[in-house]
Amino acid sequence: MGTQAPTDQNNYSRTNNEQEIARQKAIDDWLPITSSRNAKWWYSAFHNVTAMVGAGVLSLPYAMSELGWGPGVAVLVLSWIITFYTLWQMVEMHEMVPGKRFDRYHELGQYAFGEKLGLYIVVPQQLVVEVGVNIIYMVTGGKSLKKFHDTVCPSCKQIKLTYFIMIFASVHFVLSHLPNFNSISGVSLAAAVMSLSYSTIAWGASIDKGVQKDVEYSYKAKSTAGTVFNFLSALGDVAFAYAGHNVVLEIQATIPSTPEKPSKGPMWKGVIVAYIIVALCYFPVALIGYYIFGNNVSDNILISLEKPAWLIAMANMFVVIHVIGSYQIYAMPVFDMIETLLVKKLHFPPSTMLRFVVRNLYVAFTMFVGITFPFFGGLLGFFGGFAFAPTTYFLPCIIWLTIYKPRRYSLSWWTNWVCIVLGLLLMILAPIGGLRQIILQAKDYEFYS
């Protein structure tokens, strides 16, 4: 009779194991990134457009004026090519282990660098980028609403930016409760259409205005040092224009996948469409805007355009709608991280209430920081250099080299090393320019302005 016990024990441990797997699956079905996997390829197209084309596109002519024609065009094109390549790597690596999907950037990092180190390398950078972008978008949304209000009604009483940021945030207190990526696809589609629209308004209205009489294409700074620092700062601006990589695996996680039809097919199709749209937004605005206004262009091209008032007001409203979508796309992975931590590590039961509290607190936090530091955009050039450049330009290459180990001096090996070197240079140089901008503007900074 004594032989019965081990079988019972085995059964017990097996049931326990099955219960644990079932529990994990239930949690995965609840978490925002893994809960819904029935996205179409075109979802990935407009999610990527929304994530990548920031309102930063409107400052590209200004960046061009600090770079000059030759370097400006070179940096624009090079950035486009390098980020396109690293994005391809991310899409390829999503399912390189048969039967497993890397649904989050840090899971890929953990596979390449080890459980602990992977987390420490990827998560802080990803959080800086995502939370940083969300705070910037709070301010951008508020500023664009304010511009809309001031353009439509110049004689009205002036309202402080703080209140406009609050109005903008109120939208997110509602939208943040959409459970996962697929449920925000409507918002994201609207945002992608808007980004194409206001980019087109920006370069269309510029052409309509015609080349200015006293147009000059020389550098504006008086001193050599000024020119160099402006150059570095503009380098950062252009580099951050291509920063959709922080959410690309999370977007791909929503696409269904089978061994016969892996998710990289539809995802890649979406990425190509997205990159064509990105080029259609960026290149005309940057080149035409600079061609028309020369070095007199303001850091937001809509300000240089001024008239017709109705068109500029409309463009600002488009920016608001786009930034609403972008905010949600960048917030979703953050929600996922916080909710994973609470449910898996701290064993909170997954509930609507938990989600309600977490997401409202997060939106309130980004709103509060945005209101306190409305000059946060200046700070981004600085912080962004440390986090945007790695996650977009060279972290995918390092992971690729670590995992695939291409032959020395082969094409793949060279390509990756070139990207890593350029990315490192960017990471070191861009913050220098950003820091100087901060120092120059610091005397005008006002809290709660």
C-alpha positions as CSV (number, residue, x, y, z in Angstrom):
1,M,0.0,0.0,0.0
2,G,3.0,2.3,0.7
3,T,3.6,2.9,-3.1
4,Q,0.5,5.1,-3.4
5,A,1.9,8.4,-1.9
6,P,4.3,9.5,-4.7
7,T,1.6,9.2,-7.4
8,D,-0.7,11.4,-5.2
9,Q,2.2,13.8,-4.8
10,N,2.9,13.9,-8.6
11,N,-0.8,14.4,-9.2
12,Y,-0.9,17.2,-6.6
13,S,2.1,18.9,-8.1
14,R,0.8,18.5,-11.6
15,T,-2.6,20.0,-10.6
16,N,-0.7,22.8,-8.9
17,N,1.3,23.4,-12.0
18,E,-1.7,23.4,-14.2
19,Q,-3.4,25.9,-11.8
20,E,-0.4,28.1,-11.9
21,I,-0.3,28.0,-15.7
22,A,-4.0,28.7,-15.8
23,R,-3.6,31.6,-13.4
24,Q,-0.8,33.1,-15.5
25,K,-2.9,32.7,-18.6
26,A,-5.8,34.5,-16.9
27,I,-3.5,37.3,-16.0
28,D,-2.1,37.5,-19.5
29,D,-5.6,37.6,-20.9
30,W,-6.2,40.6,-18.6
31,L,-3.0,42.6,-19.2
32,P,-3.3,45.4,-21.8
33,I,-0.7,44.1,-24.3
34,T,-1.4,40.4,-24.4
35,S,-5.1,40.4,-23.9
36,S,-6.2,40.8,-27.5
37,R,-4.4,39.2,-30.4
38,N,-6.7,39.7,-33.4
39,A,-5.2,42.9,-35.0
40,K,-5.1,43.3,-38.8
41,W,-1.9,44.4,-40.6
42,W,-3.3,47.9,-41.2
43,Y,-3.7,48.4,-37.4
44,S,0.1,48.1,-37.1
45,A,0.4,50.6,-39.9
46,F,-1.5,53.4,-38.2
47,H,-0.3,52.5,-34.7
48,N,3.3,52.9,-36.0
49,V,2.5,56.2,-37.8
50,T,0.8,57.5,-34.6
51,A,3.8,56.4,-32.5
52,M,6.4,57.8,-34.8
53,V,5.1,61.1,-36.3
54,G,5.1,63.3,-33.2
55,A,4.2,67.0,-33.2
56,G,8.0,67.3,-33.6
57,V,7.5,67.2,-37.3
58,L,6.6,70.9,-37.1
59,S,10.0,71.8,-35.7
60,L,11.9,70.0,-38.5
61,P,12.3,73.1,-40.7
62,Y,13.9,74.8,-37.7
63,A,16.2,71.9,-37.2
64,M,17.1,72.1,-40.9
65,S,18.0,75.8,-40.4
66,E,20.5,74.8,-37.7
67,L,21.9,71.9,-39.8
68,G,22.1,73.6,-43.2
69,W,21.2,72.0,-46.5
70,G,23.8,69.3,-46.9
71,P,24.1,67.9,-43.4
72,G,20.3,68.4,-42.8
73,V,19.2,66.3,-45.8
74,A,21.9,63.7,-44.9
75,V,20.8,63.4,-41.3
76,L,17.1,63.2,-42.3
77,V,17.8,60.4,-44.8
78,L,20.3,58.5,-42.7
79,S,18.0,58.5,-39.6
80,W,15.2,57.2,-41.8
81,I,17.3,54.4,-43.2
82,I,18.9,53.4,-39.9
83,T,15.7,53.4,-37.9
84,F,13.9,51.5,-40.7
85,Y,16.6,48.8,-40.4
86,T,16.5,48.6,-36.6
87,L,12.7,48.4,-36.8
88,W,13.0,45.5,-39.2
89,Q,15.3,43.8,-36.7
90,M,12.7,44.2,-33.9
91,V,10.0,42.7,-36.1
92,E,12.2,39.8,-37.0
93,M,13.3,39.1,-33.4
94,H,9.7,39.1,-32.0
95,E,9.3,35.4,-32.8
96,M,12.9,34.1,-33.3
97,V,12.5,31.5,-30.6
98,P,10.0,28.9,-32.0
99,G,6.8,28.8,-29.9
100,K,7.6,31.9,-27.9
101,R,6.7,35.6,-28.5
102,F,8.6,38.5,-27.1
103,D,5.6,40.7,-26.5
104,R,7.6,43.5,-24.7
105,Y,10.9,45.2,-25.3
106,H,12.3,44.1,-22.0
107,E,11.4,40.4,-22.6
108,L,13.7,40.6,-25.7
109,G,16.3,42.3,-23.5
110,Q,16.1,39.6,-20.9
111,Y,16.5,36.9,-23.5
112,A,19.6,38.6,-24.9
113,F,21.3,39.8,-21.7
114,G,19.9,37.6,-19.0
115,E,16.9,37.9,-16.6
116,K,18.2,40.6,-14.3
117,L,20.5,42.6,-16.6
118,G,18.0,42.6,-19.4
119,L,15.5,44.3,-17.1
120,Y,18.0,46.9,-15.8
121,I,19.2,47.8,-19.4
122,V,15.8,48.1,-21.1
123,V,13.1,49.1,-18.6
124,P,14.7,52.4,-17.3
125,Q,15.3,53.6,-20.9
126,Q,11.9,52.5,-22.1
127,L,10.2,54.3,-19.1
128,V,12.2,57.5,-19.7
129,V,11.0,57.6,-23.3
130,E,7.4,56.6,-22.7
131,V,6.7,58.7,-19.6
132,G,8.8,61.6,-21.1
133,V,6.8,61.5,-24.3
134,N,3.5,61.5,-22.3
135,I,4.5,64.5,-20.3
136,I,5.7,66.4,-23.5
137,Y,2.4,65.5,-25.1
138,M,0.4,66.9,-22.2
139,V,2.2,70.2,-22.7
140,T,2.0,70.1,-26.5
141,G,-1.7,69.3,-26.4
142,G,-2.3,72.2,-23.9
143,K,-0.2,74.6,-26.0
144,S,-2.0,73.7,-29.2
145,L,-5.4,74.1,-27.6
146,K,-4.2,77.5,-26.3
147,K,-3.0,78.5,-29.8
148,F,-6.4,77.3,-31.3
149,H,-8.2,79.5,-28.7
150,D,-6.0,82.5,-29.3
151,T,-6.2,82.2,-33.1
152,V,-10.0,81.8,-33.2
153,C,-10.7,84.5,-30.6
154,P,-7.8,87.0,-30.4
155,S,-9.9,89.5,-28.4
156,C,-10.9,87.0,-25.7
157,K,-9.6,87.0,-22.2
158,Q,-6.2,85.2,-22.0
159,I,-6.4,81.9,-20.3
160,K,-3.3,80.4,-18.6
161,L,-1.6,77.4,-20.2
162,T,-2.2,75.4,-17.0
163,Y,-6.0,75.3,-17.6
164,F,-5.5,74.2,-21.2
165,I,-3.3,71.3,-20.1
166,M,-6.1,70.3,-17.6
167,I,-8.7,70.4,-20.4
168,F,-6.4,68.2,-22.5
169,A,-5.8,65.8,-19.6
170,S,-9.5,65.4,-19.0
171,V,-9.8,63.5,-22.3
172,H,-7.2,61.0,-21.1
173,F,-9.0,60.4,-17.8
174,V,-11.7,58.9,-20.0
175,L,-9.6,57.3,-22.8
176,S,-7.1,55.7,-20.5
177,H,-9.7,53.2,-19.4
178,L,-9.8,51.5,-22.8
179,P,-8.4,48.1,-21.8
180,N,-5.8,47.3,-24.6
181,F,-4.1,48.2,-27.9
182,N,-6.9,47.0,-30.1
183,S,-9.5,49.0,-28.3
184,I,-7.6,52.2,-29.0
185,S,-7.2,51.4,-32.7
186,G,-10.0,53.9,-33.6
187,V,-8.3,56.7,-31.7
188,S,-5.0,55.7,-33.3
189,L,-6.4,55.8,-36.8
190,A,-7.9,59.2,-36.2
191,A,-4.4,60.3,-34.9
192,A,-2.6,58.9,-37.9
193,V,-4.9,60.7,-40.4
194,M,-4.5,63.9,-38.4
195,S,-0.6,63.7,-38.5
196,L,-0.8,63.4,-42.3
197,S,-3.3,66.3,-42.4
198,Y,-1.4,68.9,-40.4
199,S,1.9,68.0,-42.1
200,T,0.2,68.6,-45.4
201,I,-1.2,71.9,-44.2
202,A,2.3,72.9,-43.0
203,W,4.0,72.4,-46.3
204,G,1.0,73.3,-48.5
205,A,0.5,76.7,-46.8
206,S,4.3,77.3,-47.1
207,I,4.2,76.8,-50.8
208,D,1.2,79.0,-51.1
209,K,3.1,81.7,-49.2
210,G,6.0,81.5,-51.6
211,V,9.7,82.0,-51.0
212,Q,10.2,85.0,-48.6
213,K,11.9,88.1,-50.0
214,D,14.9,88.3,-47.6
215,V,15.4,84.5,-47.4
216,E,18.8,83.3,-46.2
217,Y,20.2,79.8,-45.8
218,S,23.3,80.6,-43.7
219,Y,23.6,79.7,-40.0
220,K,21.9,82.1,-37.7
221,A,24.2,81.9,-34.7
222,K,26.8,84.7,-34.5
223,S,29.7,82.6,-33.0
224,T,31.3,79.4,-34.1
225,A,30.5,77.8,-30.7
226,G,26.8,78.8,-31.1
227,T,26.7,77.2,-34.5
228,V,28.2,74.0,-33.3
229,F,25.9,73.7,-30.3
230,N,22.8,74.5,-32.4
231,F,24.0,71.8,-34.8
232,L,24.2,69.2,-32.0
233,S,20.8,70.3,-30.6
234,A,19.2,70.0,-34.1
235,L,20.8,66.6,-34.5
236,G,18.9,65.5,-31.4
237,D,15.6,67.0,-32.7
238,V,15.9,65.0,-36.0
239,A,16.9,61.8,-34.2
240,F,13.9,61.9,-31.9
241,A,11.6,62.4,-34.8
242,Y,12.0,58.7,-35.4
243,A,11.2,57.1,-32.1
244,G,8.5,54.5,-32.5
245,H,10.7,51.6,-31.5
246,N,9.8,51.7,-27.9
247,V,6.3,50.4,-28.6
248,V,6.9,48.3,-31.7
249,L,7.0,44.8,-30.0
250,E,4.0,45.8,-28.0
251,I,2.1,46.6,-31.2
252,Q,3.3,43.4,-32.9
253,A,2.0,41.4,-29.8
254,T,-1.6,42.3,-30.8
255,I,-1.3,40.5,-34.2
256,P,-2.3,36.8,-34.4
257,S,0.4,34.3,-35.1
258,T,0.6,30.7,-36.1
259,P,3.7,28.6,-37.1
260,E,2.5,28.7,-40.8
261,K,1.7,32.4,-40.7
262,P,3.9,34.2,-38.2
263,S,3.0,37.8,-37.1
264,K,6.1,39.3,-38.8
265,G,4.4,39.1,-42.2
266,P,1.5,41.4,-41.5
267,M,3.5,43.5,-39.1
268,W,6.2,44.2,-41.7
269,K,3.6,45.1,-44.3
270,G,2.2,47.6,-41.8
271,V,5.7,49.0,-41.0
272,I,6.5,49.6,-44.7
273,V,3.2,51.5,-45.1
274,A,3.9,53.4,-41.9
275,Y,7.4,54.4,-43.0
276,I,6.2,55.6,-46.4
277,I,3.7,57.8,-44.6
278,V,6.4,59.0,-42.2
279,A,8.5,60.0,-45.2
280,L,5.5,61.8,-46.7
281,C,5.1,63.8,-43.5
282,Y,8.7,64.5,-42.7
283,F,10.6,65.3,-45.9
284,P,8.2,67.8,-47.5
285,V,7.7,69.7,-44.2
286,A,11.4,69.8,-43.4
287,L,12.6,70.7,-46.9
288,I,9.8,73.0,-48.2
289,G,9.5,74.8,-44.8
290,Y,13.3,75.5,-44.8
291,Y,13.3,76.5,-48.5
292,I,10.5,79.0,-48.0
293,F,11.5,80.7,-44.8
294,G,15.3,80.0,-44.6
295,N,16.9,80.6,-41.3
296,N,14.0,82.9,-40.1
297,V,11.7,79.9,-39.6
298,S,10.3,79.7,-36.1
299,D,10.7,76.4,-34.1
300,N,7.0,75.6,-34.9
301,I,6.4,76.2,-38.5
302,L,2.7,76.9,-37.9
303,I,3.8,80.1,-36.1
304,S,5.8,81.2,-39.2
305,L,2.6,80.8,-41.3
306,E,0.3,83.0,-39.1
307,K,-2.4,83.4,-41.8
308,P,-4.9,82.3,-43.0
309,A,-6.2,82.1,-39.4
310,W,-8.8,79.4,-40.0
311,L,-6.3,77.1,-41.5
312,I,-3.8,77.5,-38.7
313,A,-6.5,77.0,-36.1
314,M,-7.5,73.8,-37.9
315,A,-4.0,72.6,-38.0
316,N,-3.6,73.2,-34.3
317,M,-6.8,71.2,-33.6
318,F,-5.4,68.4,-35.8
319,V,-2.3,68.4,-33.6
320,V,-4.4,68.1,-30.5
321,I,-6.3,65.1,-31.9
322,H,-3.1,63.4,-33.0
323,V,-1.4,64.0,-29.7
324,I,-4.4,62.4,-27.9
325,G,-3.8,59.2,-29.9
326,S,0.0,59.3,-29.4
327,Y,-0.4,59.7,-25.7
328,Q,-2.5,56.6,-25.5
329,I,0.0,54.5,-27.6
330,Y,2.9,55.4,-25.4
331,A,0.9,55.1,-22.2
332,M,-0.3,51.5,-22.9
333,P,3.1,49.8,-22.4
334,V,3.5,51.8,-19.1
335,F,0.1,50.7,-17.9
336,D,1.1,47.2,-18.9
337,M,4.3,47.4,-16.8
338,I,2.6,48.9,-13.7
339,E,-0.3,46.4,-13.9
340,T,2.1,43.4,-14.4
341,L,4.1,44.5,-11.4
342,L,1.0,44.9,-9.2
343,V,-0.6,41.6,-10.3
344,K,2.4,39.3,-10.8
345,K,4.8,40.5,-8.2
346,L,2.6,42.1,-5.5
347,H,-0.3,39.6,-6.1
348,F,-3.1,42.1,-6.4
349,P,-6.2,40.5,-7.9
350,P,-6.7,41.7,-11.5
351,S,-9.8,43.9,-11.3
352,T,-11.4,46.9,-13.0
353,M,-10.9,48.9,-9.8
354,L,-7.2,48.3,-9.8
355,R,-7.0,49.5,-13.4
356,F,-9.2,52.5,-12.7
357,V,-6.9,53.7,-9.8
358,V,-3.6,53.0,-11.6
359,R,-4.5,54.7,-14.8
360,N,-6.1,57.8,-13.3
361,L,-3.0,58.2,-11.0
362,Y,-0.7,57.9,-14.0
363,V,-2.6,60.5,-16.1
364,A,-2.8,62.8,-13.1
365,F,1.0,62.4,-12.6
366,T,1.8,63.3,-16.2
367,M,-0.6,66.2,-16.1
368,F,0.9,67.5,-12.9
369,V,4.5,67.3,-14.2
370,G,3.4,69.0,-17.4
371,I,1.8,71.8,-15.6
372,T,4.7,72.3,-13.2
373,F,7.4,72.2,-15.9
374,P,5.9,73.6,-19.1
375,F,9.4,73.9,-20.5
376,F,9.8,70.2,-20.4
377,G,10.4,70.0,-24.1
378,G,13.8,71.7,-23.6
379,L,14.7,69.0,-21.1
380,L,13.7,66.3,-23.5
381,G,16.6,67.0,-25.9
382,F,18.8,66.4,-23.0
383,F,17.2,63.3,-21.4
384,G,16.1,62.0,-24.8
385,G,19.6,61.7,-26.0
386,F,20.3,59.2,-23.2
387,A,17.2,57.1,-23.8
388,F,15.9,57.7,-27.3
389,A,19.1,57.1,-29.2
390,P,19.8,53.7,-27.6
391,T,16.3,52.2,-27.8
392,T,15.9,53.4,-31.4
393,Y,19.4,53.4,-33.0
394,F,21.6,50.8,-31.4
395,L,20.0,48.6,-28.7
396,P,18.3,46.5,-31.4
397,C,21.7,46.1,-33.1
398,I,23.4,45.0,-29.9
399,I,20.6,42.5,-29.2
400,W,20.9,41.2,-32.8
401,L,24.7,40.7,-32.5
402,T,24.3,39.0,-29.1
403,I,21.7,36.5,-30.3
404,Y,22.4,35.9,-34.0
405,K,26.2,36.3,-33.7
406,P,26.8,37.1,-37.4
407,R,30.2,36.2,-38.9
408,R,32.9,38.8,-38.3
409,Y,33.2,41.4,-41.1
410,S,30.1,40.0,-42.9
411,L,27.6,42.5,-44.2
412,S,25.3,42.1,-41.2
413,W,28.2,42.5,-38.8
414,W,29.3,45.7,-40.4
415,T,25.8,47.2,-40.7
416,N,25.2,46.6,-37.1
417,W,28.5,48.1,-35.9
418,V,28.0,51.2,-38.1
419,C,24.6,51.7,-36.6
420,I,26.0,51.2,-33.0
421,V,28.8,53.7,-33.6
422,L,26.5,56.4,-35.1
423,G,23.9,55.8,-32.3
424,L,26.6,56.1,-29.6
425,L,27.8,59.4,-31.2
426,L,24.2,60.7,-31.2
427,M,23.7,59.6,-27.6
428,I,26.9,61.6,-26.5
429,L,26.5,64.6,-28.8
430,A,22.8,65.4,-28.8
431,P,22.5,66.0,-25.0
432,I,25.4,68.5,-25.1
433,G,23.3,70.7,-27.5
434,G,20.2,70.1,-25.4
435,L,22.0,71.1,-22.2
436,R,23.1,74.4,-23.7
437,Q,19.5,75.1,-24.8
438,I,18.4,74.5,-21.2
439,I,21.0,76.8,-19.8
440,L,20.2,79.6,-22.3
441,Q,16.4,79.3,-21.7
442,A,16.6,78.6,-17.9
443,K,16.3,82.3,-17.0
444,D,12.9,82.5,-18.8
445,Y,11.6,79.3,-17.2
446,E,8.6,79.7,-15.0
447,F,6.9,77.0,-12.9
448,Y,3.1,76.8,-13.3
449,S,3.3,79.6,-16.0
